[in-house]
Amino acid sequence: MRIFSGSAHPELARNICAYLGTDLVRMELGRFPDSETRVQVLDNVRGRHAFVVQSLCRPVNETLMELLIIADCLRRASAASICAVIPYFCYARQDRKHAGRVPITAKLVANLLVTSGVDRVLTMDLHATQIQGFFDIPVDHLFAAPVLTDYLRRSGIERPVVMSSDIGGIKMADSFARRLDGALAVIEKRRLNAQEVETGHVIGDIDDRDVVIVDDMITTAGTISEAIQVAREHGARKVVAMATHGVLVGPAFDRLRDAAPDEVIVTDTIPLPHRPEGMNLTVLSVAELLGEAVTRIHRHLSVSSLFV
């Protein structure tokens, strides 16, 4: 088994290696003068099982292209197999044609990965779980729920209510509620017309309760900030915003500061560009979870049993 790291999140890759008790394979990553990606593996990988850690995060197209080139490099270097470890999978929102003349980019990314030589994908909390079916190779889909809920239990949260910011997130919220032995709530959104959506109806009792708002990602924080405000208006005692992927771009930090949750919790699937001031932000590591999954894949053991 050999572990490789792209340039997107080398710290996470090193932490995975620390769990596995190994080192990253030496590899040179850079740019040619015309900005093309340059890759060279410096150690022998012939007949080895390669695991390439690369979150497909900002800059998205560069990290994606780099992963494809690394996979092609390893295939041509005669690696026995190539598993792409993708903590955050890009273009996952573009999983269907929601309007005329738009692409299904998530499927395109799946095709590109297979064409480059990837034999297996290990990823975490896909925005759309059906993306697993876009691949003609095995996909191991991990969930950050054990890491997130273990932290909440240790933090001493009381009488929790897990709340989804919309109807589409009920399944995820219900999973967290079951793990925490808590109640479930959801914010109902009613479309008034093509341009307006009325928000504010809460299904479930959150008055004087600790509310945990869950989502798979926080991008610009518009939806989750609105949910925090609604929870406050309905009498929540404490409000925690929690997501696996802290994309956190554009006005995200400003919106979260204005919404003022008691705590924002994300994992390290994506490196934070900076630590914002005036916000109680907790970043939990999924390195051990990913490392254990890598071990089980390499030893041909069950991965799904991690979440039983």
ChimeraX attribute file (.defattr): number of C-alpha atoms within 10 A of each C-alpha:
attribute: neighborCount
match mode: 1-to-1
recipient: residues
	/A:1	15
	/A:2	18
	/A:3	22
	/A:4	22
	/A:5	24
	/A:6	21
	/A:7	16
	/A:8	23
	/A:9	21
	/A:10	17
	/A:11	14
	/A:12	24
	/A:13	25
	/A:14	19
	/A:15	18
	/A:16	25
	/A:17	19
	/A:18	15
	/A:19	15
	/A:20	17
	/A:21	9
	/A:22	13
	/A:23	15
	/A:24	16
	/A:25	17
	/A:26	14
	/A:27	15
	/A:28	11
	/A:29	15
	/A:30	14
	/A:31	10
	/A:32	9
	/A:33	7
	/A:34	6
	/A:35	8
	/A:36	12
	/A:37	16
	/A:38	13
	/A:39	19
	/A:40	14
	/A:41	16
	/A:42	10
	/A:43	10
	/A:44	14
	/A:45	18
	/A:46	15
	/A:47	12
	/A:48	16
	/A:49	17
	/A:50	25
	/A:51	23
	/A:52	25
	/A:53	27
	/A:54	27
	/A:55	29
	/A:56	25
	/A:57	22
	/A:58	16
	/A:59	9
	/A:60	15
	/A:61	13
	/A:62	16
	/A:63	21
	/A:64	22
	/A:65	16
	/A:66	23
	/A:67	28
	/A:68	20
	/A:69	19
	/A:70	27
	/A:71	27
	/A:72	18
	/A:73	17
	/A:74	25
	/A:75	20
	/A:76	11
	/A:77	15
	/A:78	14
	/A:79	19
	/A:80	15
	/A:81	19
	/A:82	23
	/A:83	23
	/A:84	25
	/A:85	27
	/A:86	21
	/A:87	29
	/A:88	25
	/A:89	25
	/A:90	21
	/A:91	18
	/A:92	19
	/A:93	14
	/A:94	18
	/A:95	19
	/A:96	16
	/A:97	11
	/A:98	10
	/A:99	7
	/A:100	6
	/A:101	7
	/A:102	10
	/A:103	14
	/A:104	16
	/A:105	17
	/A:106	22
	/A:107	20
	/A:108	15
	/A:109	19
	/A:110	19
	/A:111	14
	/A:112	15
	/A:113	24
	/A:114	17
	/A:115	13
	/A:116	18
	/A:117	22
	/A:118	25
	/A:119	20
	/A:120	21
	/A:121	23
	/A:122	23
	/A:123	22
	/A:124	22
	/A:125	21
	/A:126	22
	/A:127	19
	/A:128	14
	/A:129	12
	/A:130	12
	/A:131	19
	/A:132	19
	/A:133	12
	/A:134	15
	/A:135	19
	/A:136	12
	/A:137	15
	/A:138	13
	/A:139	18
	/A:140	17
	/A:141	18
	/A:142	19
	/A:143	19
	/A:144	22
	/A:145	17
	/A:146	15
	/A:147	16
	/A:148	21
	/A:149	16
	/A:150	12
	/A:151	15
	/A:152	17
	/A:153	12
	/A:154	8
	/A:155	9
	/A:156	8
	/A:157	17
	/A:158	14
	/A:159	15
	/A:160	20
	/A:161	28
	/A:162	29
	/A:163	33
	/A:164	26
	/A:165	26
	/A:166	18
	/A:167	13
	/A:168	10
	/A:169	16
	/A:170	20
	/A:171	11
	/A:172	17
	/A:173	25
	/A:174	20
	/A:175	14
	/A:176	23
	/A:177	20
	/A:178	12
	/A:179	13
	/A:180	19
	/A:181	13
	/A:182	17
	/A:183	20
	/A:184	23
	/A:185	24
	/A:186	24
	/A:187	21
	/A:188	16
	/A:189	15
	/A:190	12
	/A:191	11
	/A:192	9
	/A:193	8
	/A:194	6
	/A:195	6
	/A:196	9
	/A:197	11
	/A:198	11
	/A:199	16
	/A:200	17
	/A:201	13
	/A:202	20
	/A:203	13
	/A:204	14
	/A:205	15
	/A:206	24
	/A:207	15
	/A:208	13
	/A:209	19
	/A:210	21
	/A:211	29
	/A:212	30
	/A:213	25
	/A:214	25
	/A:215	24
	/A:216	21
	/A:217	21
	/A:218	22
	/A:219	17
	/A:220	19
	/A:221	22
	/A:222	14
	/A:223	14
	/A:224	27
	/A:225	23
	/A:226	16
	/A:227	26
	/A:228	25
	/A:229	17
	/A:230	18
	/A:231	27
	/A:232	19
	/A:233	11
	/A:234	15
	/A:235	15
	/A:236	20
	/A:237	14
	/A:238	20
	/A:239	25
	/A:240	21
	/A:241	24
	/A:242	24
	/A:243	21
	/A:244	29
	/A:245	26
	/A:246	25
	/A:247	22
	/A:248	17
	/A:249	14
	/A:250	11
	/A:251	12
	/A:252	19
	/A:253	19
	/A:254	15
	/A:255	17
	/A:256	23
	/A:257	15
	/A:258	12
	/A:259	18
	/A:260	20
	/A:261	23
	/A:262	14
	/A:263	16
	/A:264	20
	/A:265	20
	/A:266	24
	/A:267	22
	/A:268	20
	/A:269	28
	/A:270	22
	/A:271	19
	/A:272	15
	/A:273	10
	/A:274	6
	/A:275	9
	/A:276	12
	/A:277	9
	/A:278	11
	/A:279	17
	/A:280	14
	/A:281	17
	/A:282	14
	/A:283	16
	/A:284	16
	/A:285	18
	/A:286	22
	/A:287	23
	/A:288	17
	/A:289	18
	/A:290	27
	/A:291	20
	/A:292	16
	/A:293	22
	/A:294	23
	/A:295	16
	/A:296	15
	/A:297	16
	/A:298	14
	/A:299	10
	/A:300	9
	/A:301	12
	/A:302	10
	/A:303	17
	/A:304	13
	/A:305	7
	/A:306	13
	/A:307	10
	/A:308	5
